[in-house]
């Protein structure tokens, strides 16, 4: 019965805004250093940690948004940071009471935070475009949260459990994306610095979702708010330390000991290796090989893998190895799909011939490049005098 009563109280707290509930924090005390420390002191520490977390998140968000390569990534970054800040603010009852009616706005943004994190992860690491489909998880979480808040009381607990489970699955998928994308990532800084930090954020999101599920089921988590603020502050500081680097030239001095790696290719050698890369990819058509990896290509070109990554990224501007390979595959697919001589061939046979292991990845890559499916592209190509113009990336 106690568990049921605790669950009912938790649901009532979720359903009613704090400025209407008349809730007053309990005046408890704990033993520390041989003396009683009032809980208000821990509330002050909680607010201090939240202030640190918000400051770090705000500075990190501005830096990442300014460094983003396109508008979609900037928007995804800002949505992720703003939802985190709202979550941090809304986690302390003292702040909720100060915000009054504005607390509802923060809560509305916060309930989609797992979706915004997922959107940030796939936009950054998979170089996905910002679209209605990619924003759907955050919208779905918000709708589920609104149903749990304003829907019938009888289903509130179940709805919030579904909400947290969806958030947990999104965090797990983001973690998978972060790990798997490292194999195809051609941006050294992103592979070296951002992946470990975002894995920490994904891990924290998973722990957070599990804790929230436990709270909705009636388990006592009195440590939750303070621990949450502490972890967010530590993650924020770690993010600033890892991702923000003060440029020595800003202070008019050269960075000591920052010489190029011994095995870094000289600038004069770049045309030679670019020609070799062109020979392997465009003349020998190595891109047709199913399951082609950056390691396979490095062996064929005769360069160490990390040097080939730098060459493709610095000289050709590609951030992702899959997009580098698929650019050639999709160009050939466009030619075949618009060629009357290939009209009898199925889309699947074309995909397999171009090196795709299955039809799903081919359809996604083709849609990302052209904005339409291969089948629709073929129909439009045959119904017009010329194929539809390329949708620029």
Rosetta blueprint (number, residue, H / E / L):
1 X L
2 X H
3 X H
4 X H
5 X H
6 X H
7 X H
8 X H
9 X H
10 X H
11 X H
12 X H
13 X H
14 X H
15 X H
16 X L
17 X L
18 X H
19 X H
20 X H
21 X H
22 X L
23 X L
24 X L
25 X L
26 X L
27 X L
28 X L
29 X E
30 X E
31 X E
32 X E
33 X L
34 X L
35 X E
36 X E
37 X E
38 X E
39 X H
40 X H
41 X H
42 X H
43 X H
44 X H
45 X H
46 X H
47 X H
48 X H
49 X H
50 X H
51 X H
52 X H
53 X H
54 X H
55 X H
56 X H
57 X H
58 X H
59 X H
60 X H
61 X H
62 X H
63 X H
64 X H
65 X H
66 X H
67 X H
68 X L
69 X L
70 X L
71 X H
72 X H
73 X H
74 X H
75 X H
76 X H
77 X H
78 X H
79 X H
80 X H
81 X H
82 X H
83 X H
84 X H
85 X H
86 X H
87 X H
88 X H
89 X H
90 X H
91 X L
92 X L
93 X H
94 X H
95 X H
96 X H
97 X H
98 X H
99 X H
100 X L
101 X L
102 X H
103 X H
104 X H
105 X H
106 X H
107 X H
108 X H
109 X H
110 X H
111 X L
112 X L
113 X H
114 X H
115 X H
116 X H
117 X H
118 X H
119 X H
120 X H
121 X H
122 X H
123 X H
124 X H
125 X H
126 X L
127 X L
128 X L
129 X L
130 X L
131 X L
132 X H
133 X H
134 X H
135 X H
136 X H
137 X H
138 X H
139 X H
140 X H
141 X H
142 X H
143 X H
144 X H
145 X H
146 X H
147 X H
148 X H
149 X H
150 X H
151 X L
152 X L
153 X H
154 X H
155 X H
156 X H
157 X H
158 X H
159 X H
160 X H
161 X H
162 X H
163 X H
164 X H
165 X H
166 X H
167 X H
168 X H
169 X H
170 X H
171 X H
172 X H
173 X H
174 X H
175 X H
176 X H
177 X H
178 X H
179 X H
180 X H
181 X H
182 X L
183 X L
184 X L
185 X E
186 X L
187 X L
188 X H
189 X H
190 X H
191 X H
192 X H
193 X H
194 X H
195 X H
196 X H
197 X H
198 X H
199 X H
200 X H
201 X H
202 X H
203 X H
204 X H
205 X H
206 X H
207 X H
208 X H
209 X H
210 X H
211 X H
212 X H
213 X H
214 X H
215 X H
216 X H
217 X L
218 X L
219 X L
220 X L
221 X L
222 X L
223 X L
224 X H
225 X H
226 X H
227 X H
228 X H
229 X H
230 X H
231 X H
232 X H
233 X H
234 X H
235 X H
236 X H
237 X H
238 X H
239 X H
240 X H
241 X H
242 X H
243 X H
244 X L
245 X L
246 X L
247 X L
248 X H
249 X H
250 X H
251 X H
252 X L
253 X L
254 X L
255 X L
256 X L
257 X L
258 X L
259 X L
260 X L
261 X L
262 X L
263 X L
264 X L
265 X L
266 X L
267 X H
268 X H
269 X H
270 X H
271 X H
272 X H
273 X H
274 X H
275 X H
276 X H
277 X H
278 X H
279 X H
280 X H
281 X H
282 X H
283 X H
284 X L
285 X L
286 X H
287 X H
288 X H
289 X L
290 X L
291 X L
292 X L
293 X L
294 X H
295 X H
296 X H
297 X H
298 X H
299 X H
300 X H
301 X H
302 X L
303 X L
304 X L
305 X H
306 X H
307 X H
308 X H
309 X H
310 X H
311 X H
312 X H
313 X H
314 X H
315 X H
316 X H
317 X L
318 X L
319 X L
320 X E
321 X H
322 X H
323 X H
324 X H
325 X H
326 X H
327 X H
328 X H
329 X H
330 X H
331 X H
332 X H
333 X H
334 X H
335 X H
336 X H
337 X H
338 X L
339 X L
340 X H
341 X H
342 X H
343 X L
344 X L
345 X L
346 X L
347 X H
348 X H
349 X H
350 X H
351 X H
352 X H
353 X H
354 X L
355 X L
356 X L
357 X L
358 X L
359 X H
360 X H
361 X H
362 X H
363 X H
364 X H
365 X H
366 X H
367 X H
368 X H
369 X H
370 X H
371 X L
372 X L
373 X L
374 X H
375 X H
376 X H
377 X H
378 X H
379 X H
380 X H
381 X H
382 X H
383 X H
384 X L
385 X L
386 X L
387 X L
388 X L
389 X L
390 X L
391 X L
392 X L
393 X L
